[in-house]
Amino acid sequence: MILSVPEFNYVRRLVLDQSAIVLEEDKGYLVESRLQPLARREGFASINLLVQKLQAEPINILHHRAVEAMTTNETTFFRDLHPFEALKKAVLPDLITRRAGEGALTIWCAASSSGQEPYSLAILIRENFPQLLHWKLRILATDLSTDILARAREGRYSQLEVNRGLPASLLVKYFEKRGCDWYVRDDVRNMVEYQIVNLANAWPPLPPMVIYFGIETKKAILGRVRRVLKPDGYLFLGAAETTFSIDDTFERVTFERATCYRMRKT
């Protein structure tokens, strides 16, 4: 590695402390590839000098940029289609019936990255549940990266990005072509509210709603989820994630090929 073992371990501790993301011992190549562009942008001749600067100073904006550089922002429109099918066929119809009296629904996309997931939700609602547009509907999208959230708010995507998961019929209906890029239409973009939230740290006030860590952090996060999830709400996790053996207050619910979780009834 370019980085010494102490420098590499410092970055691992920094990322763990600031984001709860666990970097395994064999991820030296990943750390170096992610920090190299940051070092160039910040004017350092090498990533070693960047890390030495981080080690010498208290936590500041440069540390936050280093942590952001280590986060994974891979996402696509309608990524993992099965949860979206479950939302369309079962979850949202159920919640519309249950919440008809109050006419309010909040959906939280945690770790929303560059916005494809929350915009996919907004499009799904406009296509299938237009009555929700007259409710107190809130789609909250959060991430720890200020740069990626700024990109998401802009709603600008390359041809390659819109080709990944987005049907052509929805592209021409909900996006506008400007130059070489596609922009989310304003009425869709305005349906999503973006906030900076680090799931591993204290959360800002959040309303009750429908929603690569170590075990202890997962337990803490699921504990916080319990406090903001309504009793009839649903929790969708990544395909490789589960609450099993972590938090037994959740029970697994299966809709065809999609899995989500609800609070166990006592």
C-alpha positions as CSV (number, residue, x, y, z in Angstrom):
1,M,0.0,0.0,0.0
2,I,0.9,3.6,-0.4
3,L,-0.4,4.3,3.1
4,S,1.5,3.0,6.1
5,V,-0.3,0.7,8.4
6,P,-0.8,3.4,11.1
7,E,-2.1,5.9,8.4
8,F,-4.5,3.2,7.1
9,N,-5.7,2.4,10.6
10,Y,-6.2,6.0,11.3
11,V,-8.5,6.4,8.3
12,R,-10.4,3.2,9.4
13,R,-11.0,4.7,12.9
14,L,-12.0,8.1,11.5
15,V,-14.6,6.6,9.2
16,L,-15.9,4.3,11.9
17,D,-16.2,7.2,14.4
18,Q,-17.8,9.6,12.0
19,S,-20.1,7.3,10.0
20,A,-20.1,3.9,11.7
21,I,-19.0,2.3,8.4
22,V,-16.7,-0.6,9.0
23,L,-13.6,-0.8,6.7
24,E,-12.1,-4.3,6.8
25,E,-8.3,-4.8,7.0
26,D,-8.1,-5.8,3.3
27,K,-9.7,-2.5,2.1
28,G,-6.4,-0.6,1.7
29,Y,-6.8,-0.3,-2.0
30,L,-10.3,1.1,-1.6
31,V,-9.1,3.8,0.9
32,E,-6.3,4.8,-1.4
33,S,-8.5,5.0,-4.6
34,R,-11.1,7.1,-2.8
35,L,-8.7,9.5,-1.1
36,Q,-6.5,10.1,-4.1
37,P,-9.0,12.4,-5.9
38,L,-9.6,14.3,-2.6
39,A,-5.9,14.8,-2.1
40,R,-5.5,16.2,-5.6
41,R,-8.5,18.5,-5.1
42,E,-7.3,19.8,-1.8
43,G,-3.8,20.5,-3.1
44,F,-1.8,17.7,-1.4
45,A,1.1,16.1,-3.3
46,S,0.2,12.6,-1.9
47,I,-2.5,10.9,0.1
48,N,0.1,10.4,2.8
49,L,0.3,14.1,3.3
50,L,-3.5,14.4,3.3
51,V,-3.8,11.7,6.1
52,Q,-1.0,13.4,8.1
53,K,-2.9,16.7,7.9
54,L,-6.0,14.9,9.2
55,Q,-4.1,13.3,12.0
56,A,-2.6,16.6,13.1
57,E,-5.8,18.6,13.4
58,P,-9.1,18.3,15.3
59,I,-12.2,17.3,13.3
60,N,-13.0,19.8,10.7
61,I,-14.5,20.1,7.2
62,L,-11.5,18.2,5.6
63,H,-12.2,15.2,7.9
64,H,-15.9,15.2,6.8
65,R,-14.8,15.3,3.1
66,A,-12.5,12.4,3.7
67,V,-15.4,10.4,5.3
68,E,-17.7,11.3,2.5
69,A,-15.1,10.1,0.0
70,M,-15.3,6.7,1.6
71,T,-19.1,6.3,1.4
72,T,-20.7,4.2,-1.4
73,N,-23.2,6.1,-3.5
74,E,-24.1,3.4,-5.9
75,T,-27.8,3.6,-6.8
76,T,-30.2,3.4,-9.7
77,F,-33.8,4.2,-10.5
78,F,-36.2,1.5,-9.2
79,R,-33.3,-0.4,-7.9
80,D,-34.2,-3.9,-6.8
81,L,-37.7,-3.9,-8.5
82,H,-39.4,-6.2,-6.0
83,P,-39.7,-3.7,-3.1
84,F,-41.3,-1.2,-5.5
85,E,-43.8,-3.9,-6.6
86,A,-44.6,-4.6,-3.0
87,L,-45.2,-0.9,-2.3
88,K,-47.5,-0.7,-5.3
89,K,-49.5,-3.8,-4.8
90,A,-49.6,-4.2,-1.0
91,V,-48.0,-1.6,1.3
92,L,-49.3,1.7,-0.1
93,P,-52.9,0.4,-0.7
94,D,-52.9,-0.9,3.0
95,L,-51.6,2.4,4.3
96,I,-54.0,4.4,2.2
97,T,-56.9,2.5,3.8
98,R,-55.5,2.8,7.3
99,R,-54.7,6.5,7.1
100,A,-57.7,7.6,5.1
101,G,-59.1,9.4,8.2
102,E,-55.9,11.5,8.8
103,G,-54.9,11.9,5.2
104,A,-51.2,12.0,6.0
105,L,-48.2,9.8,5.1
106,T,-44.5,10.2,5.5
107,I,-41.9,8.0,3.7
108,W,-38.3,8.1,4.7
109,C,-35.5,7.1,2.3
110,A,-32.4,6.8,4.5
111,A,-29.0,6.9,2.8
112,S,-30.7,8.3,-0.3
113,S,-27.5,9.0,-2.2
114,S,-27.9,10.9,-5.5
115,G,-31.8,10.8,-5.4
116,Q,-32.8,8.0,-7.7
117,E,-34.7,6.1,-5.0
118,P,-36.8,9.0,-3.6
119,Y,-37.6,10.2,-7.1
120,S,-38.6,6.6,-8.1
121,L,-41.0,6.7,-5.1
122,A,-42.4,10.0,-6.2
123,I,-43.0,8.7,-9.7
124,L,-44.5,5.5,-8.5
125,I,-47.0,7.5,-6.4
126,R,-47.9,9.9,-9.3
127,E,-48.4,6.9,-11.6
128,N,-50.5,4.7,-9.3
129,F,-51.8,6.7,-6.3
130,P,-52.6,10.2,-7.5
131,Q,-55.0,10.6,-4.5
132,L,-51.9,10.9,-2.3
133,L,-51.0,14.2,-4.0
134,H,-53.9,15.7,-2.1
135,W,-52.7,14.2,1.2
136,K,-50.1,15.6,3.6
137,L,-47.5,13.5,1.8
138,R,-43.9,13.8,2.8
139,I,-41.0,12.0,1.1
140,L,-37.9,12.6,3.3
141,A,-34.6,11.7,1.8
142,T,-31.4,11.8,3.9
143,D,-27.7,11.2,3.5
144,L,-24.5,12.1,5.4
145,S,-22.9,13.6,2.3
146,T,-23.5,17.3,1.6
147,D,-22.1,16.9,-2.0
148,I,-24.4,14.0,-2.9
149,L,-27.4,15.7,-1.5
150,A,-26.7,18.8,-3.5
151,R,-26.6,16.6,-6.6
152,A,-29.9,14.9,-5.6
153,R,-31.7,18.3,-5.1
154,E,-30.6,19.4,-8.5
155,G,-32.2,16.3,-10.1
156,R,-29.8,16.2,-13.0
157,Y,-28.8,12.8,-14.4
158,S,-26.7,11.6,-17.4
159,Q,-28.0,9.5,-20.2
160,L,-26.3,6.4,-18.6
161,E,-28.0,7.1,-15.3
162,V,-31.5,7.3,-16.7
163,N,-30.9,4.2,-18.8
164,R,-30.4,2.2,-15.6
165,G,-33.8,1.1,-14.3
166,L,-36.0,3.9,-15.7
167,P,-38.5,2.8,-18.4
168,A,-38.5,5.1,-21.5
169,S,-42.1,6.0,-21.0
170,L,-41.4,7.3,-17.5
171,L,-38.3,9.1,-18.7
172,V,-40.1,11.2,-21.3
173,K,-43.1,11.8,-18.9
174,Y,-41.2,13.0,-15.8
175,F,-37.9,14.3,-17.1
176,E,-36.8,17.2,-19.4
177,K,-33.8,16.9,-21.7
178,R,-31.4,19.9,-21.4
179,G,-28.2,19.5,-23.4
180,C,-26.7,16.1,-22.7
181,D,-28.5,15.6,-19.4
182,W,-31.9,14.8,-18.1
183,Y,-33.6,16.8,-15.3
184,V,-36.4,15.6,-13.0
185,R,-39.5,17.7,-13.7
186,D,-40.1,20.3,-11.0
187,D,-43.4,18.9,-9.8
188,V,-41.7,15.6,-9.1
189,R,-38.5,17.1,-7.6
190,N,-40.6,19.3,-5.2
191,M,-42.2,16.2,-3.7
192,V,-38.9,15.2,-2.1
193,E,-37.4,16.9,0.9
194,Y,-33.6,16.4,1.5
195,Q,-31.8,16.6,4.8
196,I,-28.3,15.8,6.1
197,V,-28.6,12.9,8.6
198,N,-25.9,10.6,9.8
199,L,-27.7,7.4,10.9
200,A,-24.9,6.6,13.3
201,N,-25.2,9.9,15.2
202,A,-28.0,11.5,17.0
203,W,-31.0,12.1,14.7
204,P,-32.8,15.4,14.3
205,P,-36.5,15.5,15.2
206,L,-38.4,13.2,12.8
207,P,-42.1,12.5,12.5
208,P,-43.4,9.0,12.9
209,M,-43.1,7.4,9.5
210,V,-42.8,4.3,7.2
211,I,-37.7,3.4,6.3
212,Y,-22.5,-1.3,5.9
213,F,-22.7,-1.1,9.6
214,G,-21.4,-3.3,12.5
215,I,-23.8,-5.2,14.7
216,E,-23.8,-2.8,17.6
217,T,-24.5,0.2,15.3
218,K,-27.3,-1.8,13.6
219,K,-28.9,-2.4,17.0
220,A,-28.7,1.3,17.9
221,I,-30.1,2.3,14.5
222,L,-33.0,-0.2,14.7
223,G,-33.7,1.1,18.2
224,R,-34.1,4.6,16.9
225,V,-36.2,3.3,14.0
226,R,-38.6,1.9,16.6
227,R,-39.1,5.3,18.0
228,V,-40.1,6.9,14.7
229,L,-41.9,4.1,13.0
230,K,-45.7,4.1,13.4
231,P,-47.2,0.8,14.7
232,D,-48.7,0.1,11.3
233,G,-45.6,1.3,9.3
234,Y,-43.2,-0.7,7.2
235,L,-39.4,-0.9,7.2
236,F,-37.6,-1.8,4.0
237,L,-34.0,-2.8,4.2
238,G,-31.4,-3.6,1.6
239,A,-31.5,-7.0,0.0
240,A,-28.6,-8.3,2.1
241,E,-29.8,-6.7,5.4
242,T,-32.1,-8.2,8.1
243,T,-33.3,-7.5,11.6
244,F,-32.9,-11.2,12.5
245,S,-30.7,-11.8,15.6
246,I,-30.3,-8.0,15.9
247,D,-33.7,-6.7,17.0
248,D,-36.5,-9.2,17.7
249,T,-39.2,-6.5,18.1
250,F,-39.5,-6.6,14.3
251,E,-41.2,-9.4,12.4
252,R,-40.6,-10.3,8.7
253,V,-43.3,-9.7,6.2
254,T,-43.1,-11.2,2.7
255,F,-44.9,-9.8,-0.4
256,E,-44.3,-12.2,-3.3
257,R,-40.5,-11.7,-3.9
258,A,-40.1,-8.7,-1.6
259,T,-39.4,-8.7,2.1
260,C,-39.9,-5.9,4.7
261,Y,-40.4,-5.7,8.4
262,R,-43.1,-4.5,10.8
263,M,-43.3,-4.1,14.6
264,R,-44.5,-7.3,16.3
265,K,-47.9,-7.0,17.9
266,T,-47.9,-7.4,21.6
